[in-house]
Amino acid sequence: MTDPSRPLLRALVGDERAFLAEHWERDLLVHRGGPAQGARFAALLSSDDLVSMIADHGLRSPFFRLIRDGGGLPSASYLRSAGAGHTTVHDLANPGRIAEEVWAGASIVGQALQRTWPPVRDLCRGLAEELGHRVQANAYLSPPEAEGFDLHYDTHDVFVLQVEGTKHWTVHAPADLLPHRRGRGAPPPAFGDAVWSGALEPGDCLYLPRGFGHQARTSAGASLHLTVGVLAFTWRHVLRLLADVLPEDDVGLRRALPVGALGGADGGDVETFDAAWKTFRVHLAERLDALDPELLVGRLERDLWSAHPPVGAADEVRRALRAAEPDASTPLALRPGALERHELVDGRVRLLRRDRVISLPADAAPLVDALAAGDVVHANDGHLDHDSSLVVLRRLYREGVVERVER
């Protein structure tokens, strides 16, 4: 079976199949992209873009912050209050104070850019489609001879995209393989030996699996890089979901633990618990064998796309402002990326979008099937009676599922 094409991943790492086989969750990779890739990275975000968003266009904390000397600066040192209508907001940028902190060596961090900057949003959404995992992006804009965070590791995989200037990196092997998020009171992170040290130039990409320690410093010029983080779904996520997707009417899963298995002055009855545990494991294995994996896939996909802005959200608002609904002869087609799948459940057609579920009467199934097959439809084509078809198509137009096409 041929692997699906992953052009965005290929652009970052070169040979994406070799990357997935040899580096994904295993080892670091440095891919030298050169000037052409540097131009593509520059089109995602520039230092002027980031500064303008913060200083001129009212980007609010926590969508940006400042870091210096190994950690974050107190937000009160660079934020201001201002009136907004009848409300006062307290998390706007104070450009003068930000400039002072940057003169003193602070770096500017743009956070969750997949929600605020369209080119980065599109990159993250595309990578999420290719990888099947949630993707986020931060930007780090540093003055000359500046150091951001101390040596640390992330609990998600990262692709570091060097956009402007040069940044020198030191990478350490993981002491803890594929670590989870560290809880409060956890011991300080540990690191293995340094395994790579070098500079990234515009167009270069550094991949680090979660757990690899890293630290970066600028040279004689300012530097901008994007950190694209992959928040992977793990089998622990699946285990958490099982309690929700296993049948609620399963009496075996609703039974209480044996009386006396826990508690008591000397602790519970270990033998009683062990016997019940063996019985429960057999019961659970039977239920897992009977479970349709699509239930898990559906839940994971909803979690996946809840982390990304919906496709065409602004277009839905523009349509509402124009208030120009299709008529009976308007040719319509499924909008690319607007529908994940559709299914017939309990006498209703359910259309699953990345941010919602649309429910239609079962009679609408032939019309929805035609749209899903790529057909151009209109209310008079006979998939459904005229009046009902017009109602359904107008609903789908308002929901952003279909779009007008040229005759």
KATANOR-V892432 format. One record per residue. RES is the residue in one letter. D_FIRST is the distance of its C-alpha to the first C-alpha in whole Angstrom. Layout:
# KATANOR-V892432
RES | D_FIRST
RES | D_FIRST
This chain:
# KATANOR-V892432
M | 0
T | 4
D | 6
P | 9
S | 12
R | 15
P | 18
L | 21
L | 19
R | 19
A | 22
L | 24
V | 22
G | 21
D | 18
E | 16
R | 13
A | 16
F | 18
L | 16
A | 15
E | 19
H | 21
W | 20
E | 23
R | 24
D | 26
L | 27
L | 26
V | 28
H | 27
R | 30
G | 29
G | 32
P | 35
A | 32
Q | 30
G | 34
A | 34
R | 31
F | 32
A | 36
A | 35
L | 34
L | 37
S | 40
S | 43
D | 45
D | 43
L | 43
V | 47
S | 47
M | 45
I | 47
A | 51
D | 51
H | 49
G | 49
L | 46
R | 47
S | 47
P | 44
F | 42
F | 44
R | 46
L | 47
I | 47
R | 49
D | 50
G | 47
G | 47
G | 48
L | 51
P | 53
S | 52
A | 56
S | 56
Y | 54
L | 54
R | 57
S | 58
A | 58
G | 59
A | 57
G | 59
H | 61
T | 58
T | 58
V | 55
H | 55
D | 52
L | 52
A | 52
N | 55
P | 55
G | 58
R | 57
I | 53
A | 55
E | 57
E | 54
V | 52
W | 55
A | 55
G | 52
A | 50
S | 46
I | 45
V | 42
G | 40
Q | 39
A | 36
L | 35
Q | 32
R | 35
T | 38
W | 37
P | 34
P | 32
V | 32
R | 31
D | 28
L | 27
C | 26
R | 25
G | 22
L | 21
A | 22
E | 19
E | 17
L | 17
G | 18
H | 22
R | 25
V | 26
Q | 30
A | 32
N | 35
A | 37
Y | 40
L | 43
S | 45
P | 48
P | 49
E | 50
A | 48
E | 46
G | 44
F | 43
D | 44
L | 42
H | 39
Y | 36
D | 34
T | 32
H | 29
D | 27
V | 28
F | 28
V | 31
L | 31
Q | 35
V | 36
E | 40
G | 42
T | 41
K | 40
H | 41
W | 38
T | 39
V | 36
H | 36
A | 34
P | 34
A | 36
D | 34
L | 30
L | 29
P | 32
H | 33
R | 35
R | 39
G | 41
R | 45
G | 47
A | 44
P | 45
P | 44
P | 41
A | 41
F | 39
G | 38
D | 39
A | 39
V | 35
W | 35
S | 38
G | 38
A | 38
L | 36
E | 37
P | 36
G | 32
D | 31
C | 29
L | 29
Y | 27
L | 28
P | 27
R | 29
G | 32
F | 32
G | 36
H | 37
Q | 40
A | 41
R | 44
T | 45
S | 47
A | 49
G | 48
A | 46
S | 42
L | 40
H | 36
L | 34
T | 32
V | 29
G | 29
V | 26
L | 27
A | 24
F | 24
T | 24
W | 24
R | 28
H | 27
V | 26
L | 29
R | 31
L | 29
L | 29
A | 33
D | 33
V | 30
L | 31
P | 34
E | 37
D | 39
D | 38
V | 41
G | 40
L | 39
R | 42
R | 44
A | 46
L | 46
P | 49
V | 52
G | 54
A | 50
L | 51
G | 54
G | 57
A | 60
D | 58
G | 54
G | 52
D | 52
V | 49
E | 49
T | 49
F | 46
D | 44
A | 45
A | 44
W | 41
K | 39
T | 40
F | 38
R | 35
V | 35
H | 35
L | 33
A | 30
E | 31
R | 30
L | 27
D | 26
A | 27
L | 26
D | 23
P | 21
E | 21
L | 24
L | 23
V | 21
G | 23
R | 26
L | 24
E | 23
R | 27
D | 28
L | 25
W | 27
S | 30
A | 30
H | 30
P | 32
P | 31
V | 30
G | 33
A | 35
A | 38
D | 38
E | 38
V | 42
R | 42
R | 42
A | 44
L | 47
R | 47
A | 47
A | 46
E | 44
P | 42
D | 45
A | 44
S | 43
T | 41
P | 37
L | 35
A | 31
L | 28
R | 29
P | 25
G | 24
A | 27
L | 25
E | 23
R | 23
H | 26
E | 27
L | 30
V | 32
D | 35
G | 36
R | 35
V | 32
R | 31
L | 29
L | 27
R | 28
R | 27
D | 31
R | 32
V | 32
I | 34
S | 35
L | 36
P | 38
A | 36
D | 37
A | 35
A | 32
P | 32
L | 33
V | 30
D | 27
A | 28
L | 28
A | 25
A | 24
G | 25
D | 28
V | 32
V | 34
H | 38
A | 40
N | 42
D | 39
G | 39
H | 36
L | 39
D | 43
H | 44
D | 46
S | 43
S | 40
L | 42
V | 42
V | 39
L | 38
R | 40
R | 39
L | 36
Y | 37
R | 39
E | 36
G | 34
V | 31
V | 32
E | 34
R | 36
V | 35
E | 37
R | 38
